[in-house]
């Protein structure tokens, strides 16, 4: 049943539910920066806590179009929504309690333009600012970096306003043949990507700092110098630029867009939904199974068909040009132990290190021991949990890390950047000060460890 029909059927019950007294909330919760579903100015939003009893409960929530946060509290899941969401959850058979009441958003002050150097919400970098940064780094460090345009966003490909190229940067001590889009590379490759979910702002900022750290410390830091001498380090700082453009147009009240801007599969959504396709549910790895929804307004809408989205097909094309396909097609087929290359896609804000398979936690890859060992080490460095998605969060098919391992055999991980230390840096849009004071010091050693093991990830034992 559609969201609008549920709301219409239950119109008489909304007033009664609205009269329910919400639990008292601490002052810190009232000041939370956690983003909401598409929230009109002045409308209160809530984080609802849902106690799950079986793994199927998480799948029911996702398939029902609820905005399930990438975060767990024991056996409980968290859902973002407005007052009507509480009713919808009850009608779906759940018993939600209010975890946080979020402040009503004041009217956004949109950016007049997103020019190079622009920031929003305290310092977060716009798409054009990120891209200008790539060009600046390549200009200042021509012996270390080159910018690659690997495709176009949905808006640009279809002639819509505010469309973008899709850009990556390759960083290494340049020798002949380096950074060519050829899977038979002389050096192993480490690939870092961020903001495939547009509203997960910390991930793009970590990529920015990673680029500067590598290029700024070559020749003076022994570890960085050895890494750039031996390895190609690829970075896609914004995998979903159309989505980030929607986020940044909110200015100091960023729009909480998760998906891309492709609205060709539906023309409108109510306050609890959002147009676009979830790029992390759209890939050709077990597309359409767990953790997805066919509702175009759902946050986990998988798209009209497998690999339907321009951002994904371009990214997958780049991966195929950088890594050879070395694995069989069965879930249990291992990649050879001498396979080179490693990919990390960053999300937020669960505080987890996840590895394939994400589509079904009861099925293990042929390289499970090595992937589990490296994820455990990354978890030890960051203070995060590690495991397959369904072991520590919920199953979800069609994601980037599953695709990279599935189709190529390349070691692949998701790092859910989160506040594991209760530093007040939780949520998709934490205070900008958290980036330098908390997230970057936490992530830098993890990225260095992962990049250093790109030459032989399946031989890593500690």
Buried (B, 14 or more C-beta within 10 A) or exposed (E): EEBBEBBEEBEEEBEEEEEEEEEEBEEEBEEBBBBBBBBEEEBBBBBBBBBBEEBEBBBBBBBBBBBBBBBBEEEBBBBBBBBBBBBBBBBBEBEBEBBBBBEEBEEBEBBEEBEBEBBBBBEBBBBBBBBBBBBEBBEEBEEBBBBBEBBBBBBBBEEBEBBBBBBBBBBBBBEEEBBBBEBEBEBBBBBBBBBBBBBBBBBBBBBBBBBEBBBBBBEEBEEBBEBBEBBBBBBBBBBBBBBBBBBBBBBEBBBBBBBBBBBBBBEEBBBBBBBBBBBBBBBBBBBBBBBBBBBBBBBBBBBBEBBBBBBBBBBBEBBBBBBBEBBEEEBEEBBEEEBBBBBBBBBBBBBBBBBBBBBBBEBBBBBBEBBBBBBBBBBBBBEBBBBBBBBBBBBBBBBBBBBBBBBBBBBBBBBBBBBBEEEBBBBBBBBBEBBEEBBBEBBBEBBBBBBBBBBBBBEBEE
